[in-house]
Amino acid sequence: MKKFNKISTKIKFIGGILVILMLSVIMTTIYLNQQNAKDALVVNIVGKQRMLTQKISKIFFTYTTLQIRIFLNLTPLLLNLLKH
């Protein structure tokens, strides 16, 4: 193994290690950003599904409530018809 006697050789060695470390940080950041993009897509899809489910529930609730109101409004009329 070589010994590092010159200061310029030591500086080059340390610089090389720093370049390798910076490249590894950059590659890790790129990888994590790609993973986050996939996660964001999944979150958006799940959010759309939740909104659609709420919309369907609201429509069903409104329809059911309307049917109940119609039935309750017609009940006295039907009872009157049955009495006569």
mmCIF file of the N, C-alpha and C atoms, coordinates in Angstrom:
data_MODEL
# 
_entry.id   MODEL 
# 
loop_
_atom_site.group_PDB 
_atom_site.id 
_atom_site.type_symbol 
_atom_site.label_atom_id 
_atom_site.label_alt_id 
_atom_site.label_comp_id 
_atom_site.label_asym_id 
_atom_site.label_entity_id 
_atom_site.label_seq_id 
_atom_site.pdbx_PDB_ins_code 
_atom_site.Cartn_x 
_atom_site.Cartn_y 
_atom_site.Cartn_z 
_atom_site.occupancy 
_atom_site.B_iso_or_equiv 
_atom_site.pdbx_formal_charge 
_atom_site.auth_seq_id 
_atom_site.auth_comp_id 
_atom_site.auth_asym_id 
_atom_site.auth_atom_id 
_atom_site.pdbx_PDB_model_num 
ATOM 1   N N  . MET A 1 1  ? 0.829    -1.177 0.000  1.00 0.00 ? 1  MET A N  1 
ATOM 2   C CA . MET A 1 1  ? 0.000    0.000  0.000  1.00 0.00 ? 1  MET A CA 1 
ATOM 3   C C  . MET A 1 1  ? 0.880    1.248  0.000  1.00 0.00 ? 1  MET A C  1 
ATOM 4   N N  . LYS A 1 2  ? 0.502    2.218  -0.772 1.00 0.00 ? 2  LYS A N  1 
ATOM 5   C CA . LYS A 1 2  ? 1.269    3.457  -0.887 1.00 0.00 ? 2  LYS A CA 1 
ATOM 6   C C  . LYS A 1 2  ? 1.091    4.314  0.350  1.00 0.00 ? 2  LYS A C  1 
ATOM 7   N N  . LYS A 1 3  ? 2.132    4.985  0.674  1.00 0.00 ? 3  LYS A N  1 
ATOM 8   C CA . LYS A 1 3  ? 2.026    5.972  1.742  1.00 0.00 ? 3  LYS A CA 1 
ATOM 9   C C  . LYS A 1 3  ? 1.848    7.338  1.105  1.00 0.00 ? 3  LYS A C  1 
ATOM 10  N N  . PHE A 1 4  ? 1.025    8.143  1.726  1.00 0.00 ? 4  PHE A N  1 
ATOM 11  C CA . PHE A 1 4  ? 0.763    9.478  1.216  1.00 0.00 ? 4  PHE A CA 1 
ATOM 12  C C  . PHE A 1 4  ? 1.748    10.457 1.865  1.00 0.00 ? 4  PHE A C  1 
ATOM 13  N N  . ASN A 1 5  ? 2.819    10.714 1.157  1.00 0.00 ? 5  ASN A N  1 
ATOM 14  C CA . ASN A 1 5  ? 3.835    11.609 1.701  1.00 0.00 ? 5  ASN A CA 1 
ATOM 15  C C  . ASN A 1 5  ? 3.585    13.052 1.308  1.00 0.00 ? 5  ASN A C  1 
ATOM 16  N N  . LYS A 1 6  ? 3.114    13.262 0.090  1.00 0.00 ? 6  LYS A N  1 
ATOM 17  C CA . LYS A 1 6  ? 2.918    14.626 -0.385 1.00 0.00 ? 6  LYS A CA 1 
ATOM 18  C C  . LYS A 1 6  ? 1.550    15.149 0.033  1.00 0.00 ? 6  LYS A C  1 
ATOM 19  N N  . ILE A 1 7  ? 1.492    16.427 0.308  1.00 0.00 ? 7  ILE A N  1 
ATOM 20  C CA . ILE A 1 7  ? 0.229    17.065 0.695  1.00 0.00 ? 7  ILE A CA 1 
ATOM 21  C C  . ILE A 1 7  ? -0.743   17.065 -0.478 1.00 0.00 ? 7  ILE A C  1 
ATOM 22  N N  . SER A 1 8  ? -0.245   17.278 -1.691 1.00 0.00 ? 8  SER A N  1 
ATOM 23  C CA . SER A 1 8  ? -1.129   17.291 -2.864 1.00 0.00 ? 8  SER A CA 1 
ATOM 24  C C  . SER A 1 8  ? -1.779   15.928 -3.061 1.00 0.00 ? 8  SER A C  1 
ATOM 25  N N  . THR A 1 9  ? -1.069   14.855 -2.784 1.00 0.00 ? 9  THR A N  1 
ATOM 26  C CA . THR A 1 9  ? -1.636   13.513 -2.899 1.00 0.00 ? 9  THR A CA 1 
ATOM 27  C C  . THR A 1 9  ? -2.717   13.309 -1.854 1.00 0.00 ? 9  THR A C  1 
ATOM 28  N N  . LYS A 1 10 ? -2.513   13.797 -0.652 1.00 0.00 ? 10 LYS A N  1 
ATOM 29  C CA . LYS A 1 10 ? -3.515   13.687 0.408  1.00 0.00 ? 10 LYS A CA 1 
ATOM 30  C C  . LYS A 1 10 ? -4.767   14.487 0.045  1.00 0.00 ? 10 LYS A C  1 
ATOM 31  N N  . ILE A 1 11 ? -4.555   15.678 -0.509 1.00 0.00 ? 11 ILE A N  1 
ATOM 32  C CA . ILE A 1 11 ? -5.695   16.521 -0.890 1.00 0.00 ? 11 ILE A CA 1 
ATOM 33  C C  . ILE A 1 11 ? -6.484   15.862 -2.017 1.00 0.00 ? 11 ILE A C  1 
ATOM 34  N N  . LYS A 1 12 ? -5.809   15.285 -2.995 1.00 0.00 ? 12 LYS A N  1 
ATOM 35  C CA . LYS A 1 12 ? -6.484   14.590 -4.097 1.00 0.00 ? 12 LYS A CA 1 
ATOM 36  C C  . LYS A 1 12 ? -7.273   13.392 -3.573 1.00 0.00 ? 12 LYS A C  1 
ATOM 37  N N  . PHE A 1 13 ? -6.694   12.653 -2.637 1.00 0.00 ? 13 PHE A N  1 
ATOM 38  C CA . PHE A 1 13 ? -7.377   11.495 -2.065 1.00 0.00 ? 13 PHE A CA 1 
ATOM 39  C C  . PHE A 1 13 ? -8.642   11.918 -1.317 1.00 0.00 ? 13 PHE A C  1 
ATOM 40  N N  . ILE A 1 14 ? -8.529   12.941 -0.493 1.00 0.00 ? 14 ILE A N  1 
ATOM 41  C CA . ILE A 1 14 ? -9.690   13.440 0.255  1.00 0.00 ? 14 ILE A CA 1 
ATOM 42  C C  . ILE A 1 14 ? -10.736  14.002 -0.710 1.00 0.00 ? 14 ILE A C  1 
ATOM 43  N N  . GLY A 1 15 ? -10.284  14.709 -1.750 1.00 0.00 ? 15 GLY A N  1 
ATOM 44  C CA . GLY A 1 15 ? -11.214  15.224 -2.760 1.00 0.00 ? 15 GLY A CA 1 
ATOM 45  C C  . GLY A 1 15 ? -11.950  14.105 -3.475 1.00 0.00 ? 15 GLY A C  1 
ATOM 46  N N  . GLY A 1 16 ? -11.243  13.035 -3.802 1.00 0.00 ? 16 GLY A N  1 
ATOM 47  C CA . GLY A 1 16 ? -11.885  11.885 -4.447 1.00 0.00 ? 16 GLY A CA 1 
ATOM 48  C C  . GLY A 1 16 ? -12.946  11.260 -3.557 1.00 0.00 ? 16 GLY A C  1 
ATOM 49  N N  . ILE A 1 17 ? -12.645  11.134 -2.276 1.00 0.00 ? 17 ILE A N  1 
ATOM 50  C CA . ILE A 1 17 ? -13.621  10.574 -1.333 1.00 0.00 ? 17 ILE A CA 1 
ATOM 51  C C  . ILE A 1 17 ? -14.837  11.491 -1.236 1.00 0.00 ? 17 ILE A C  1 
ATOM 52  N N  . LEU A 1 18 ? -14.610  12.804 -1.205 1.00 0.00 ? 18 LEU A N  1 
ATOM 53  C CA . LEU A 1 18 ? -15.734  13.753 -1.134 1.00 0.00 ? 18 LEU A CA 1 
ATOM 54  C C  . LEU A 1 18 ? -16.596  13.683 -2.393 1.00 0.00 ? 18 LEU A C  1 
ATOM 55  N N  . VAL A 1 19 ? -15.967  13.529 -3.559 1.00 0.00 ? 19 VAL A N  1 
ATOM 56  C CA . VAL A 1 19 ? -16.730  13.408 -4.803 1.00 0.00 ? 19 VAL A CA 1 
ATOM 57  C C  . VAL A 1 19 ? -17.580  12.143 -4.773 1.00 0.00 ? 19 VAL A C  1 
ATOM 58  N N  . ILE A 1 20 ? -17.010  11.048 -4.306 1.00 0.00 ? 20 ILE A N  1 
ATOM 59  C CA . ILE A 1 20 ? -17.770  9.794  -4.214 1.00 0.00 ? 20 ILE A CA 1 
ATOM 60  C C  . ILE A 1 20 ? -18.939  9.944  -3.247 1.00 0.00 ? 20 ILE A C  1 
ATOM 61  N N  . LEU A 1 21 ? -18.713  10.590 -2.120 1.00 0.00 ? 21 LEU A N  1 
ATOM 62  C CA . LEU A 1 21 ? -19.790  10.800 -1.152 1.00 0.00 ? 21 LEU A CA 1 
ATOM 63  C C  . LEU A 1 21 ? -20.881  11.698 -1.726 1.00 0.00 ? 21 LEU A C  1 
ATOM 64  N N  . MET A 1 22 ? -20.495  12.766 -2.431 1.00 0.00 ? 22 MET A N  1 
ATOM 65  C CA . MET A 1 22 ? -21.493  13.656 -3.025 1.00 0.00 ? 22 MET A CA 1 
ATOM 66  C C  . MET A 1 22 ? -22.312  12.919 -4.084 1.00 0.00 ? 22 MET A C  1 
ATOM 67  N N  . LEU A 1 23 ? -21.655  12.100 -4.898 1.00 0.00 ? 23 LEU A N  1 
ATOM 68  C CA . LEU A 1 23 ? -22.388  11.329 -5.908 1.00 0.00 ? 23 LEU A CA 1 
ATOM 69  C C  . LEU A 1 23 ? -23.366  10.356 -5.260 1.00 0.00 ? 23 LEU A C  1 
ATOM 70  N N  . SER A 1 24 ? -22.951  9.741  -4.159 1.00 0.00 ? 24 SER A N  1 
ATOM 71  C CA . SER A 1 24 ? -23.863  8.810  -3.488 1.00 0.00 ? 24 SER A CA 1 
ATOM 72  C C  . SER A 1 24 ? -25.069  9.552  -2.900 1.00 0.00 ? 24 SER A C  1 
ATOM 73  N N  . VAL A 1 25 ? -24.845  10.755 -2.383 1.00 0.00 ? 25 VAL A N  1 
ATOM 74  C CA . VAL A 1 25 ? -25.961  11.557 -1.857 1.00 0.00 ? 25 VAL A CA 1 
ATOM 75  C C  . VAL A 1 25 ? -26.900  11.959 -2.987 1.00 0.00 ? 25 VAL A C  1 
ATOM 76  N N  . ILE A 1 26 ? -26.347  12.361 -4.123 1.00 0.00 ? 26 ILE A N  1 
ATOM 77  C CA . ILE A 1 26 ? -27.174  12.755 -5.271 1.00 0.00 ? 26 ILE A CA 1 
ATOM 78  C C  . ILE A 1 26 ? -27.985  11.570 -5.775 1.00 0.00 ? 26 ILE A C  1 
ATOM 79  N N  . MET A 1 27 ? -27.372  10.417 -5.890 1.00 0.00 ? 27 MET A N  1 
ATOM 80  C CA . MET A 1 27 ? -28.087  9.227  -6.375 1.00 0.00 ? 27 MET A CA 1 
ATOM 81  C C  . MET A 1 27 ? -29.190  8.817  -5.395 1.00 0.00 ? 27 MET A C  1 
ATOM 82  N N  . THR A 1 28 ? -28.908  8.899  -4.103 1.00 0.00 ? 28 THR A N  1 
ATOM 83  C CA . THR A 1 28 ? -29.923  8.571  -3.101 1.00 0.00 ? 28 THR A CA 1 
ATOM 84  C C  . THR A 1 28 ? -31.099  9.544  -3.187 1.00 0.00 ? 28 THR A C  1 
ATOM 85  N N  . THR A 1 29 ? -30.814  10.823 -3.382 1.00 0.00 ? 29 THR A N  1 
ATOM 86  C CA . THR A 1 29 ? -31.872  11.827 -3.504 1.00 0.00 ? 29 THR A CA 1 
ATOM 87  C C  . THR A 1 29 ? -32.736  11.565 -4.728 1.00 0.00 ? 29 THR A C  1 
ATOM 88  N N  . ILE A 1 30 ? -32.118  11.249 -5.841 1.00 0.00 ? 30 ILE A N  1 
ATOM 89  C CA . ILE A 1 30 ? -32.872  10.950 -7.067 1.00 0.00 ? 30 ILE A CA 1 
ATOM 90  C C  . ILE A 1 30 ? -33.768  9.739  -6.852 1.00 0.00 ? 30 ILE A C  1 
ATOM 91  N N  . TYR A 1 31 ? -33.226  8.698  -6.240 1.00 0.00 ? 31 TYR A N  1 
ATOM 92  C CA . TYR A 1 31 ? -34.004  7.479  -5.987 1.00 0.00 ? 31 TYR A CA 1 
ATOM 93  C C  . TYR A 1 31 ? -35.205  7.778  -5.080 1.00 0.00 ? 31 TYR A C  1 
ATOM 94  N N  . LEU A 1 32 ? -34.972  8.523  -4.008 1.00 0.00 ? 32 LEU A N  1 
ATOM 95  C CA . LEU A 1 32 ? -36.064  8.818  -3.075 1.00 0.00 ? 32 LEU A CA 1 
ATOM 96  C C  . LEU A 1 32 ? -37.124  9.710  -3.726 1.00 0.00 ? 32 LEU A C  1 
ATOM 97  N N  . ASN A 1 33 ? -36.723  10.633 -4.595 1.00 0.00 ? 33 ASN A N  1 
ATOM 98  C CA . ASN A 1 33 ? -37.696  11.465 -5.302 1.00 0.00 ? 33 ASN A CA 1 
ATOM 99  C C  . ASN A 1 33 ? -38.575  10.630 -6.218 1.00 0.00 ? 33 ASN A C  1 
ATOM 100 N N  . GLN A 1 34 ? -37.991  9.639  -6.880 1.00 0.00 ? 34 GLN A N  1 
ATOM 101 C CA . GLN A 1 34 ? -38.784  8.756  -7.733 1.00 0.00 ? 34 GLN A CA 1 
ATOM 102 C C  . GLN A 1 34 ? -39.779  7.948  -6.905 1.00 0.00 ? 34 GLN A C  1 
ATOM 103 N N  . GLN A 1 35 ? -39.354  7.491  -5.744 1.00 0.00 ? 35 GLN A N  1 
ATOM 104 C CA . GLN A 1 35 ? -40.258  6.749  -4.863 1.00 0.00 ? 35 GLN A CA 1 
ATOM 105 C C  . GLN A 1 35 ? -41.391  7.648  -4.385 1.00 0.00 ? 35 GLN A C  1 
ATOM 106 N N  . ASN A 1 36 ? -41.079  8.899  -4.064 1.00 0.00 ? 36 ASN A N  1 
ATOM 107 C CA . ASN A 1 36 ? -42.109  9.839  -3.615 1.00 0.00 ? 36 ASN A CA 1 
ATOM 108 C C  . ASN A 1 36 ? -43.118  10.128 -4.711 1.00 0.00 ? 36 ASN A C  1 
ATOM 109 N N  . ALA A 1 37 ? -42.672  10.169 -5.952 1.00 0.00 ? 37 ALA A N  1 
ATOM 110 C CA . ALA A 1 37 ? -43.590  10.405 -7.068 1.00 0.00 ? 37 ALA A CA 1 
ATOM 111 C C  . ALA A 1 37 ? -44.590  9.263  -7.171 1.00 0.00 ? 37 ALA A C  1 
ATOM 112 N N  . LYS A 1 38 ? -44.123  8.035  -6.982 1.00 0.00 ? 38 LYS A N  1 
ATOM 113 C CA . LYS A 1 38 ? -45.024  6.876  -7.013 1.00 0.00 ? 38 LYS A CA 1 
ATOM 114 C C  . LYS A 1 38 ? -46.017  6.933  -5.850 1.00 0.00 ? 38 LYS A C  1 
ATOM 115 N N  . ASP A 1 39 ? -45.519  7.313  -4.683 1.00 0.00 ? 39 ASP A N  1 
ATOM 116 C CA . ASP A 1 39 ? -46.397  7.419  -3.518 1.00 0.00 ? 39 ASP A CA 1 
ATOM 117 C C  . ASP A 1 39 ? -47.443  8.512  -3.725 1.00 0.00 ? 39 ASP A C  1 
ATOM 118 N N  . ALA A 1 40 ? -47.035  9.609  -4.316 1.00 0.00 ? 40 ALA A N  1 
ATOM 119 C CA . ALA A 1 40 ? -47.975  10.709 -4.563 1.00 0.00 ? 40 ALA A CA 1 
ATOM 120 C C  . ALA A 1 40 ? -49.078  10.268 -5.515 1.00 0.00 ? 40 ALA A C  1 
ATOM 121 N N  . LEU A 1 41 ? -48.729  9.460  -6.517 1.00 0.00 ? 41 LEU A N  1 
ATOM 122 C CA . LEU A 1 41 ? -49.731  8.957  -7.452 1.00 0.00 ? 41 LEU A CA 1 
ATOM 123 C C  . LEU A 1 41 ? -50.746  8.082  -6.722 1.00 0.00 ? 41 LEU A C  1 
ATOM 124 N N  . VAL A 1 42 ? -50.265  7.222  -5.848 1.00 0.00 ? 42 VAL A N  1 
ATOM 125 C CA . VAL A 1 42 ? -51.166  6.348  -5.087 1.00 0.00 ? 42 VAL A CA 1 
ATOM 126 C C  . VAL A 1 42 ? -52.072  7.179  -4.185 1.00 0.00 ? 42 VAL A C  1 
ATOM 127 N N  . VAL A 1 43 ? -51.515  8.182  -3.521 1.00 0.00 ? 43 VAL A N  1 
ATOM 128 C CA . VAL A 1 43 ? -52.319  9.033  -2.636 1.00 0.00 ? 43 VAL A CA 1 
ATOM 129 C C  . VAL A 1 43 ? -53.395  9.770  -3.429 1.00 0.00 ? 43 VAL A C  1 
ATOM 130 N N  . ASN A 1 44 ? -53.061  10.261 -4.623 1.00 0.00 ? 44 ASN A N  1 
ATOM 131 C CA . ASN A 1 44 ? -54.045  10.948 -5.455 1.00 0.00 ? 44 ASN A CA 1 
ATOM 132 C C  . ASN A 1 44 ? -55.169  10.014 -5.878 1.00 0.00 ? 44 ASN A C  1 
ATOM 133 N N  . ILE A 1 45 ? -54.830  8.791  -6.243 1.00 0.00 ? 45 ILE A N  1 
ATOM 134 C CA . ILE A 1 45 ? -55.854  7.820  -6.650 1.00 0.00 ? 45 ILE A CA 1 
ATOM 135 C C  . ILE A 1 45 ? -56.771  7.500  -5.479 1.00 0.00 ? 45 ILE A C  1 
ATOM 136 N N  . VAL A 1 46 ? -56.189  7.290  -4.308 1.00 0.00 ? 46 VAL A N  1 
ATOM 137 C CA . VAL A 1 46 ? -56.986  6.983  -3.119 1.00 0.00 ? 46 VAL A CA 1 
ATOM 138 C C  . VAL A 1 46 ? -57.896  8.168  -2.774 1.00 0.00 ? 46 VAL A C  1 
ATOM 139 N N  . GLY A 1 47 ? -57.388  9.384  -2.916 1.00 0.00 ? 47 GLY A N  1 
ATOM 140 C CA . GLY A 1 47 ? -58.206  10.565 -2.645 1.00 0.00 ? 47 GLY A CA 1 
ATOM 141 C C  . GLY A 1 47 ? -59.389  10.662 -3.592 1.00 0.00 ? 47 GLY A C  1 
ATOM 142 N N  . LYS A 1 48 ? -59.165  10.359 -4.871 1.00 0.00 ? 48 LYS A N  1 
ATOM 143 C CA . LYS A 1 48 ? -60.265  10.381 -5.843 1.00 0.00 ? 48 LYS A CA 1 
ATOM 144 C C  . LYS A 1 48 ? -61.304  9.323  -5.496 1.00 0.00 ? 48 LYS A C  1 
ATOM 145 N N  . GLN A 1 49 ? -60.850  8.142  -5.090 1.00 0.00 ? 49 GLN A N  1 
ATOM 146 C CA . GLN A 1 49 ? -61.782  7.080  -4.708 1.00 0.00 ? 49 GLN A CA 1 
ATOM 147 C C  . GLN A 1 49 ? -62.619  7.504  -3.503 1.00 0.00 ? 49 GLN A C  1 
ATOM 148 N N  . ARG A 1 50 ? -61.986  8.157  -2.537 1.00 0.00 ? 50 ARG A N  1 
ATOM 149 C CA . ARG A 1 50 ? -62.723  8.618  -1.354 1.00 0.00 ? 50 ARG A CA 1 
ATOM 150 C C  . ARG A 1 50 ? -63.769  9.649  -1.751 1.00 0.00 ? 50 ARG A C  1 
ATOM 151 N N  . MET A 1 51 ? -63.400  10.574 -2.629 1.00 0.00 ? 51 MET A N  1 
ATOM 152 C CA . MET A 1 51 ? -64.352  11.595 -3.058 1.00 0.00 ? 51 MET A CA 1 
ATOM 153 C C  . MET A 1 51 ? -65.523  10.972 -3.813 1.00 0.00 ? 51 MET A C  1 
ATOM 154 N N  . LEU A 1 52 ? -65.246  9.987  -4.661 1.00 0.00 ? 52 LEU A N  1 
ATOM 155 C CA . LEU A 1 52 ? -66.323  9.318  -5.387 1.00 0.00 ? 52 LEU A CA 1 
ATOM 156 C C  . LEU A 1 52 ? -67.238  8.560  -4.431 1.00 0.00 ? 52 LEU A C  1 
ATOM 157 N N  . THR A 1 53 ? -66.651  7.918  -3.427 1.00 0.00 ? 53 THR A N  1 
ATOM 158 C CA . THR A 1 53 ? -67.452  7.196  -2.437 1.00 0.00 ? 53 THR A CA 1 
ATOM 159 C C  . THR A 1 53 ? -68.358  8.159  -1.683 1.00 0.00 ? 53 THR A C  1 
ATOM 160 N N  . GLN A 1 54 ? -67.834  9.310  -1.307 1.00 0.00 ? 54 GLN A N  1 
ATOM 161 C CA . GLN A 1 54 ? -68.658  10.306 -0.619 1.00 0.00 ? 54 GLN A CA 1 
ATOM 162 C C  . GLN A 1 54 ? -69.777  10.812 -1.523 1.00 0.00 ? 54 GLN A C  1 
ATOM 163 N N  . LYS A 1 55 ? -69.479  10.995 -2.790 1.00 0.00 ? 55 LYS A N  1 
ATOM 164 C CA . LYS A 1 55 ? -70.498  11.463 -3.731 1.00 0.00 ? 55 LYS A CA 1 
ATOM 165 C C  . LYS A 1 55 ? -71.611  10.431 -3.879 1.00 0.00 ? 55 LYS A C  1 
ATOM 166 N N  . ILE A 1 56 ? -71.228  9.159  -3.996 1.00 0.00 ? 56 ILE A N  1 
ATOM 167 C CA . ILE A 1 56 ? -72.230  8.088  -4.110 1.00 0.00 ? 56 ILE A CA 1 
ATOM 168 C C  . ILE A 1 56 ? -73.079  8.020  -2.843 1.00 0.00 ? 56 ILE A C  1 
ATOM 169 N N  . SER A 1 57 ? -72.441  8.134  -1.690 1.00 0.00 ? 57 SER A N  1 
ATOM 170 C CA . SER A 1 57 ? -73.178  8.095  -0.417 1.00 0.00 ? 57 SER A CA 1 
ATOM 171 C C  . SER A 1 57 ? -74.156  9.258  -0.315 1.00 0.00 ? 57 SER A C  1 
ATOM 172 N N  . LYS A 1 58 ? -73.720  10.434 -0.731 1.00 0.00 ? 58 LYS A N  1 
ATOM 173 C CA . LYS A 1 58 ? -74.599  11.610 -0.673 1.00 0.00 ? 58 LYS A CA 1 
ATOM 174 C C  . LYS A 1 58 ? -75.799  11.425 -1.590 1.00 0.00 ? 58 LYS A C  1 
ATOM 175 N N  . ILE A 1 59 ? -75.560  10.935 -2.801 1.00 0.00 ? 59 ILE A N  1 
ATOM 176 C CA . ILE A 1 59 ? -76.667  10.711 -3.744 1.00 0.00 ? 59 ILE A CA 1 
ATOM 177 C C  . ILE A 1 59 ? -77.644  9.683  -3.180 1.00 0.00 ? 59 ILE A C  1 
ATOM 178 N N  . PHE A 1 60 ? -77.119  8.586  -2.628 1.00 0.00 ? 60 PHE A N  1 
ATOM 179 C CA . PHE A 1 60 ? -77.977  7.552  -2.061 1.00 0.00 ? 60 PHE A CA 1 
ATOM 180 C C  . PHE A 1 60 ? -78.779  8.103  -0.888 1.00 0.00 ? 60 PHE A C  1 
ATOM 181 N N  . PHE A 1 61 ? -78.112  8.863  0.002  1.00 0.00 ? 61 PHE A N  1 
ATOM 182 C CA . PHE A 1 61 ? -78.797  9.432  1.159  1.00 0.00 ? 61 PHE A CA 1 
ATOM 183 C C  . PHE A 1 61 ? -79.896  10.393 0.715  1.00 0.00 ? 61 PHE A C  1 
ATOM 184 N N  . THR A 1 62 ? -79.604  11.228 -0.274 1.00 0.00 ? 62 THR A N  1 
ATOM 185 C CA . THR A 1 62 ? -80.600  12.180 -0.773 1.00 0.00 ? 62 THR A CA 1 
ATOM 186 C C  . THR A 1 62 ? -81.791  11.443 -1.380 1.00 0.00 ? 62 THR A C  1 
ATOM 187 N N  . TYR A 1 63 ? -81.526  10.422 -2.157 1.00 0.00 ? 63 TYR A N  1 
ATOM 188 C CA . TYR A 1 63 ? -82.598  9.639  -2.785 1.00 0.00 ? 63 TYR A CA 1 
ATOM 189 C C  . TYR A 1 63 ? -83.451  8.956  -1.724 1.00 0.00 ? 63 TYR A C  1 
ATOM 190 N N  . THR A 1 64 ? -82.800  8.338  -0.749 1.00 0.00 ? 64 THR A N  1 
ATOM 191 C CA . THR A 1 64 ? -83.531  7.638  0.313  1.00 0.00 ? 64 THR A CA 1 
ATOM 192 C C  . THR A 1 64 ? -84.373  8.618  1.123  1.00 0.00 ? 64 THR A C  1 
ATOM 193 N N  . THR A 1 65 ? -83.801  9.763  1.467  1.00 0.00 ? 65 THR A N  1 
ATOM 194 C CA . THR A 1 65 ? -84.537  10.773 2.222  1.00 0.00 ? 65 THR A CA 1 
ATOM 195 C C  . THR A 1 65 ? -85.741  11.263 1.436  1.00 0.00 ? 65 THR A C  1 
ATOM 196 N N  . LEU A 1 66 ? -85.569  11.458 0.147  1.00 0.00 ? 66 LEU A N  1 
ATOM 197 C CA . LEU A 1 66 ? -86.673  11.896 -0.697 1.00 0.00 ? 66 LEU A CA 1 
ATOM 198 C C  . LEU A 1 66 ? -87.786  10.847 -0.727 1.00 0.00 ? 66 LEU A C  1 
ATOM 199 N N  . GLN A 1 67 ? -87.401  9.588  -0.840 1.00 0.00 ? 67 GLN A N  1 
ATOM 200 C CA . GLN A 1 67 ? -88.393  8.519  -0.852 1.00 0.00 ? 67 GLN A CA 1 
ATOM 201 C C  . GLN A 1 67 ? -89.165  8.464  0.473  1.00 0.00 ? 67 GLN A C  1 
ATOM 202 N N  . ILE A 1 68 ? -88.461  8.639  1.572  1.00 0.00 ? 68 ILE A N  1 
ATOM 203 C CA . ILE A 1 68 ? -89.122  8.628  2.886  1.00 0.00 ? 68 ILE A CA 1 
ATOM 204 C C  . ILE A 1 68 ? -90.092  9.804  2.999  1.00 0.00 ? 68 ILE A C  1 
ATOM 205 N N  . ARG A 1 69 ? -89.680  10.979 2.535  1.00 0.00 ? 69 ARG A N  1 
ATOM 206 C CA . ARG A 1 69 ? -90.560  12.151 2.599  1.00 0.00 ? 69 ARG A CA 1 
ATOM 207 C C  . ARG A 1 69 ? -91.806  11.948 1.741  1.00 0.00 ? 69 ARG A C  1 
ATOM 208 N N  . ILE A 1 70 ? -91.610  11.385 0.566  1.00 0.00 ? 70 ILE A N  1 
ATOM 209 C CA . ILE A 1 70 ? -92.769  11.109 -0.304 1.00 0.00 ? 70 ILE A CA 1 
ATOM 210 C C  . ILE A 1 70 ? -93.705  10.137 0.384  1.00 0.00 ? 70 ILE A C  1 
ATOM 211 N N  . PHE A 1 71 ? -93.162  9.087  0.982  1.00 0.00 ? 71 PHE A N  1 
ATOM 212 C CA . PHE A 1 71 ? -93.992  8.100  1.675  1.00 0.00 ? 71 PHE A CA 1 
ATOM 213 C C  . PHE A 1 71 ? -94.735  8.734  2.842  1.00 0.00 ? 71 PHE A C  1 
ATOM 214 N N  . LEU A 1 72 ? -94.040  9.554  3.625  1.00 0.00 ? 72 LEU A N  1 
ATOM 215 C CA . LEU A 1 72 ? -94.686  10.180 4.786  1.00 0.00 ? 72 LEU A CA 1 
ATOM 216 C C  . LEU A 1 72 ? -95.755  11.180 4.358  1.00 0.00 ? 72 LEU A C  1 
ATOM 217 N N  . ASN A 1 73 ? -95.551  11.850 3.233  1.00 0.00 ? 73 ASN A N  1 
ATOM 218 C CA . ASN A 1 73 ? -96.562  12.791 2.747  1.00 0.00 ? 73 ASN A CA 1 
ATOM 219 C C  . ASN A 1 73 ? -97.767  12.070 2.178  1.00 0.00 ? 73 ASN A C  1 
ATOM 220 N N  . LEU A 1 74 ? -97.552  10.904 1.598  1.00 0.00 ? 74 LEU A N  1 
ATOM 221 C CA . LEU A 1 74 ? -98.659  10.168 0.998  1.00 0.00 ? 74 LEU A CA 1 
ATOM 222 C C  . LEU A 1 74 ? -99.410  9.302  2.006  1.00 0.00 ? 74 LEU A C  1 
ATOM 223 N N  . THR A 1 75 ? -98.795  8.997  3.114  1.00 0.00 ? 75 THR A N  1 
ATOM 224 C CA . THR A 1 75 ? -99.421  8.112  4.096  1.00 0.00 ? 75 THR A CA 1 
ATOM 225 C C  . THR A 1 75 ? -100.767 8.640  4.588  1.00 0.00 ? 75 THR A C  1 
ATOM 226 N N  . PRO A 1 76 ? -100.888 9.899  4.969  1.00 0.00 ? 76 PRO A N  1 
ATOM 227 C CA . PRO A 1 76 ? -102.215 10.377 5.410  1.00 0.00 ? 76 PRO A CA 1 
ATOM 228 C C  . PRO A 1 76 ? -103.267 10.294 4.291  1.00 0.00 ? 76 PRO A C  1 
ATOM 229 N N  . LEU A 1 77 ? -102.858 10.577 3.073  1.00 0.00 ? 77 LEU A N  1 
ATOM 230 C CA . LEU A 1 77 ? -103.803 10.478 1.944  1.00 0.00 ? 77 LEU A CA 1 
ATOM 231 C C  . LEU A 1 77 ? -104.266 9.056  1.752  1.00 0.00 ? 77 LEU A C  1 
ATOM 232 N N  . LEU A 1 78 ? -103.333 8.115  1.844  1.00 0.00 ? 78 LEU A N  1 
ATOM 233 C CA . LEU A 1 78 ? -103.704 6.704  1.676  1.00 0.00 ? 78 LEU A CA 1 
ATOM 234 C C  . LEU A 1 78 ? -104.613 6.230  2.795  1.00 0.00 ? 78 LEU A C  1 
ATOM 235 N N  . LEU A 1 79 ? -104.319 6.686  4.003  1.00 0.00 ? 79 LEU A N  1 
ATOM 236 C CA . LEU A 1 79 ? -105.169 6.294  5.147  1.00 0.00 ? 79 LEU A CA 1 
ATOM 237 C C  . LEU A 1 79 ? -106.585 6.861  4.984  1.00 0.00 ? 79 LEU A C  1 
ATOM 238 N N  . ASN A 1 80 ? -106.657 8.078  4.500  1.00 0.00 ? 80 ASN A N  1 
ATOM 239 C CA . ASN A 1 80 ? -107.991 8.689  4.261  1.00 0.00 ? 80 ASN A CA 1 
ATOM 240 C C  . ASN A 1 80 ? -108.749 7.918  3.183  1.00 0.00 ? 80 ASN A C  1 
ATOM 241 N N  . LEU A 1 81 ? -108.056 7.482  2.143  1.00 0.00 ? 81 LEU A N  1 
ATOM 242 C CA . LEU A 1 81 ? -108.702 6.722  1.089  1.00 0.00 ? 81 LEU A CA 1 
ATOM 243 C C  . LEU A 1 81 ? -109.197 5.366  1.600  1.00 0.00 ? 81 LEU A C  1 
ATOM 244 N N  . LEU A 1 82 ? -108.432 4.766  2.462  1.00 0.00 ? 82 LEU A N  1 
ATOM 245 C CA . LEU A 1 82 ? -108.819 3.472  3.015  1.00 0.00 ? 82 LEU A CA 1 
ATOM 246 C C  . LEU A 1 82 ? -110.015 3.583  3.953  1.00 0.00 ? 82 LEU A C  1 
ATOM 247 N N  . LYS A 1 83 ? -110.123 4.698  4.658  1.00 0.00 ? 83 LYS A N  1 
ATOM 248 C CA . LYS A 1 83 ? -111.249 4.884  5.572  1.00 0.00 ? 83 LYS A CA 1 
ATOM 249 C C  . LYS A 1 83 ? -112.549 5.049  4.822  1.00 0.00 ? 83 LYS A C  1 
ATOM 250 N N  . HIS A 1 84 ? -112.533 5.613  3.653  1.00 0.00 ? 84 HIS A N  1 
ATOM 251 C CA . HIS A 1 84 ? -113.778 5.912  2.926  1.00 0.00 ? 84 HIS A CA 1 
ATOM 252 C C  . HIS A 1 84 ? -114.105 4.816  2.014  1.00 0.00 ? 84 HIS A C  1 
# 
